[in-house]
Structure formats: structure tokens, C-alpha cells
């Protein structure tokens, strides 16, 4: 429905369990074809290395374009949950 109604859809992929399940459902919805839109991960820089490996492997396996974004200004200013608290830090890094 989204693909039919919008010009440039994208799937926000956090690499968590909920978005991973949704990604699998999207894959199944378009079988035997490929997912016709990119996936977007907003990177905070605070994921475990294994999560980044999993994200990259999923994109490769599915043959889908992976876009990675983030708030480079907040990263350059060293926004982190230890100094700012989790809520404030995530708010900055994810917008």
C-alpha cells in the first residue's frame, strides 16, 4: 500500500527485534522479488559491533539499499548518554 501511494518510501530500521521482524515481513510481502525501497538506519554510534554486522549482512542478503544517517553535529559535539542522560542524548542523536 505504501509503495503504491508514495513516490520515495523508506523503511526505518533500528536493527532491534521489532524492526527486524518488520523487515522480514516486508521481505515476504515482495517475494519472489526484491524489496523496492531502501532501508534507513539512524546511527547513534552506540550499538554493539555485532548489531552493525547484522545490519550490513541483512542489507546484503536482501539485496536492498542501506542508507545510514545520523546527527553529525551532535556526534561532533560528543553527545553521549553518560553526560547528557539517555533521553536527551538519544533525542539529539536520532533527530
C-alpha positions, 0 to 999 in steps of 0.5 A: 500500500505504501509503495503504491501511494508514495513516490520515495518510501523508506523503511526505518530500521533500528536493527532491534527485534521489532524492526527486524521482524518488520523487515522480514515481513516486508521481505515476504510481502515482495517475494519472489522479488526484491524489496523496492525501497531502501532501508534507513538506519539512524546511527547513534554510534552506540550499538554493539559491533555485532548489531552493525554486522547484522545490519550490513549482512541483512542489507546484503542478503536482501539485496536492498539499499542501506542508507545510514544517517545520523546527527553529525553535529551532535556526534561532533559535539560528543553527545553521549548518554553518560553526560547528557542522560539517555533521553536527551542524548538519544533525542539529539542523536536520532533527530 
